[in-house]
Amino acid sequence: MIPLNIPNLITLSRIILIPLLIGIFYLPDSWLTDETKNITATAIFILAGITDWLDGYLARRLNQMSAFGAFLDPVADKLIVVAALVVLLHLEPPRVHAFVALIIIGREIAISALREWMAKVGQAKSVAVAFVGKLKTVAQMIAIPLLLYRERLLGLDCLFLGTILINVAAVLTVVSMLYYLRKALPYASVRS
């Protein structure tokens, strides 16, 4: 049975935010201006980021950690990032280069599969989250709201800063993927 405790419900809420993030850009322009859509999408993504921190904090604080939560949390993280990247690609003009989005999305799929395989051969700890992976996450979690917002904010060019950060995130994505692959390489001949 799925443990529907507070942290897991918060994690599920992050997944529920995905259709809202995407749907906001499909609303007629007569309902919302482009600027309002940008602000709303940015707020939704930031809310999702807050829930990412909050579910982990509450799981530890309330002693409600579960295997389901440990599985669902990274899935929810990846889904919201992929949804945001797809939205950014779909906007006219696109706010992220397709190659950058492909690198980030492809890495998420590859590393998820690698972690699953490493768990099967009893080496899950070998590919635990590394510092470079955390840096990649920070870069993309700052870049995506800047790209969604796109307007100037306090004199800062959000689109320009977001573009730089998402490109940094793409480089860190490749570096972290190579790091995890190198960690897994000694186990390549192990049969599951």
Residue pairs with C-beta under 8 A, 6 or more apart in sequence:
2 8
2 68
3 64
3 66
3 68
3 69
5 59
5 62
5 64
5 66
5 69
6 58
6 62
6 64
7 55
7 56
7 58
7 59
7 62
7 64
7 65
7 69
8 55
8 64
8 66
8 68
8 69
8 72
10 51
10 54
10 55
10 58
11 51
11 55
11 69
11 72
11 73
11 76
12 72
12 76
13 51
14 48
14 51
14 52
14 55
14 76
14 77
14 79
14 80
15 75
15 76
15 79
15 80
17 44
17 47
17 48
17 51
17 80
18 79
18 80
18 83
20 44
21 41
21 44
21 45
21 48
21 80
21 83
21 84
21 87
22 83
22 86
22 87
24 32
24 37
24 40
24 41
24 44
25 37
25 41
25 87
25 90
25 91
27 37
32 40
35 151
38 148
38 149
38 150
38 151
39 149
41 87
41 148
42 145
42 148
42 149
45 80
45 84
45 144
45 145
45 148
46 145
48 80
49 141
49 145
52 73
52 76
52 77
55 69
55 73
56 73
58 64
59 65
59 66
59 69
74 112
77 137
78 108
78 112
81 104
81 108
81 140
81 141
81 144
82 105
82 108
84 144
84 148
85 96
85 101
85 104
85 105
85 144
86 101
87 148
88 94
88 95
88 96
88 101
88 144
88 147
88 148
89 95
89 96
89 98
89 101
95 147
95 148
95 150
95 159
95 162
95 163
96 147
96 163
96 166
100 166
100 167
100 170
103 170
103 173
103 174
104 140
104 166
104 169
104 170
104 173
107 173
107 174
107 176
107 177
110 177
111 127
111 176
111 177
111 180
114 127
114 180
114 181
114 184
115 124
115 127
117 184
117 192
118 124
118 126
118 127
118 184
118 187
120 192
121 187
121 190
121 191
121 192
123 184
123 187
123 190
126 183
126 184
126 187
127 180
127 183
127 184
130 176
130 179
130 180
132 172
132 175
132 176
132 179
133 176
133 179
133 180
135 172
135 176
136 169
136 172
136 173
136 175
136 176
139 165
139 166
139 168
139 169
139 172
140 165
140 166
140 169
140 173
142 165
143 161
143 162
143 163
143 164
143 165
143 166
143 168
143 169
144 162
144 166
145 162
146 158
146 159
146 161
146 162
146 165
147 158
147 159
147 162
147 163
147 166
149 158
149 162
150 158
150 159
150 162
151 158
152 158
